Amino acid sequence: MNKYDLIIIGAGPSGIFLSYELIKLGSSKKILMIEQGKKVEDRFCPIEKTGKCMKCKPLCHITNGFSGAGAFSDGKLSLYNPEDTEIHVGGNLHEYLGIEETKKLIDYTDNIYLEYGADPKVEGVEFKEEVSSIKEKAKKYNVTLFDVPVRHLGTEKAHELYGRLQNFLLEHGVEIHFETVVADLIVDNNVIKGVKTKPSKYVEDDEFTNLEEVYGDNVVIGVGRKGANWLSNMCAKHNINSRSGIVDIGVRYELPDKYMADVNKYMYEAKFVARPAPYYDKVRTFCQNPSGFVSTEVYDKNITLANGHSYKDRKSTNTNLALLVSHNFTYPFNEPIKYGRNVAENSNQLGNGNVLVQRLGDILNGRRTWEKDLETNSVIPTQKSAVAGDITYALGYRTMTNILEFIKMLENVIPGFAHPDNLLYSPEIKFYSNQVRINQEFETSIKNLYCIGDGGGLTRGLMMASCSGVHLARILK
């Protein structure tokens, strides 16, 4: 019988830093990490050569593999200002640890990233007066700006950094089963006993029965947003306590660097938040990529979403960022992931399996965008596989209204933000599981089953996910 002291589901930042910290603490635990994707050095997105998404089988290399989406993201580590009395981004970790302890954990984790090759430069700390001026201007138009310092890894540099961490774990005895899917949990009398696995090539075969049982004293779920749907299913099947979560639905917005020049220079990534009339839903910017590239990522059942990358060495002349609307559903509906997937499926159908792209001016004038429109557009799309069309067919009136009103509000703060040639790529969706209820030690309602990172709703982003892993290591050591 295969038996481990600790089984970690998912090799994203939370699981990586859990393993790393256990090693640093001198733990003798026998650790197994299960990852449905490949080693970091074997992850390659063919879109760089083909110019279009190839729907890689059995799984997308962008969202699966060692370090999760982190190895192919733009790699921004959100930090904090010394004078901050709140943690403004990154989820709910501070609600469990407190503000000061969370700051210490960020500092500790940041030093690990530096040790493994992160850029020593921190963006957003040099121009305090200029940032304050933008913040005051935004406030006049009912927009809040959170100026959070960030350390930018860069997409290609993040790939290298996580490769070094992968090698460290393997060299220190962490066993990693790549291209392996956790099909189910083994729960007996409300106590976790292990997991059931199968090869990733059977990921879409729901009837596959030749499952391997692997046992462990403790099991940690660190699946990230990619695993949110899987985690929701596990919660329902095994009665793991959770509460209805949210889903962020929106677009990836692309506009010339010249309009974003001050924001890019002073902060690199600005986090604007507002509640536009008439719905007053929370709308925010996320994952800003100066001189970056719009990308695609494929989720389960070939759902294709928009995202964005920014490299250290390779540059475009456009900035892209997400515009996301938080959807909080009320009784009797409590399936936010299903709702988000339906939005994505409808959009993908309109785009023949690809993301859609539309000019802002065309949306405002009530017409679709055609390929010939993009050929003469002043903003040249950096995502070549996106299909020109009409995103309003799929996003829904409330979501679309929130986005358009938000763009108008930001035009007052950033002139040019509402230029008619700017591009909206649909959909960009951030899936979160129904938030898993955990205690102060991150343990779920199933004994010895723990949940960390983004997938279960504890954190959002690379830094906080990594921090959650470090903290759990100190608990389990």
C-alpha positions, 0 to 999 in steps of 0.5 A: 500500500502506498502511504505518505505522511502528507499528500498535496493535491496540486503543484501550484505556489501554495503547495510548492511553498508548503513543501519548501518550508517543511524542508527548511524546517527539517521535517522528515515527512514523506511528502507526495505532490500530485500534479495533473500537468507536466514538469515546468521545463516541459510546459510549452504553449504552441501559440507562440509558433502557430499564432492560435490556440491549439487546445492542447490535449489532454490539458492546457500547458498554460493552466496546468503543470508545476507552479500552475498558471504562475509559470505562465502568468506575468508573475506579479507579487503583490506586497504592501506599504509599510504604513498600510493598516489593511491588506488590500489585495490577495484574499482573506489570509489576514483574517486568520493571521492578523495584519502584522503577522501577514506582513511578516509572512509576506516579507519572509516569502518575498525573500524566498522569491528573491533567493530564487531569482526574482527581480530586486526592483519593487514597482510602485514605491518611488513616486508617492506624490504622483500616486497620491495625486492620481488617487485624489483625482480618482476619488473625485469620480467615485473610483478608489485606487489601491497603490500596492507595491509589486515585484514583477517576475515576468512571464519568462523569468517566472518560468525559470524561477519555479524551475529552480524551486521544482529542482529543489523539492525533487533534490530534497526528497519530495515525490511528485507524480506529474500528469496524474489526476486526483479523481476522488478523495478517500474519506472514512467516518469524516476522516481523510485517508487518501486519494484516488488517482488516474493518468491525466490522459483520462481526465475527461473520462468520467467512467474510468474505473482503474483508479489507484488508491494512495493513502496519507495521514494528512491531505492538503488541497492546493488546486488553485482557481483551475481546480475550483470546479473540481473542489466544488464537486468534492465539497458536495460529494463528501459534505465538506463545509463551504459557503457560496462564493463569487465569480468574477466575470469580465473582459481583458481590455487592451489600449495603447501604452501612451494612455497608461504611461503615467500609471505604468510608470508610477505604479506598474499595476494600479488597482482601481475599484468602483461601484458604477450605477445603476447596479453598484456591483464591485468592478475592478481592474486586475493584472495590469500588463504594461507593454504586454500581450493578451493571452488565452488559457484553456480550462476543462471541457475546452473553455477558453478564456482571455488573460494577459502576460508581460515579459521582462525582455519582450515588449509590445506597445499596448497595455492590457488589464482585466476589467472584472465584475464581482457576481454575488448570487442570492437565494435560490441560486448558489452555483456561481461556477456553473454560471461563469462556465455558461457565460464562457461557453456562450462566448466561445460558441460565438468565437468558434471556440476562441475568445472574442474581441470587439472595439469599444466604439463598436459596442457603444454604436451597437454593431459587431466588430469585423476582421476588416475593422481590426486591420485598420484599427489604431490599436493592433490586437496582440492576441492573434487567435481572437475572433472579431465579433460581438461580446454583448451576446454572451456577457449579459446586460448587467455585466456589460453595463457595469463594464461600460460604466466603469470605463467611462469613470476611468476616462475621467482619471486616465484620458484615453481609457475610453477611446473607441479603438480600445479592445475588449476580449471576452471572456475573462473569468476568475473562478473560485470554489464555493469558499471552503470553511476552514479553522484557524489551522486551515483544516476543513470539516474533514479531519486532517484535510486542509485547504490553502491557496486560491481554489478554496477561496482563501487567497488570490494571487501568487504571493498570498497563495505562497504565504498560505503554504508557508504558514501551513507548513509551520502548523504541520511540521 
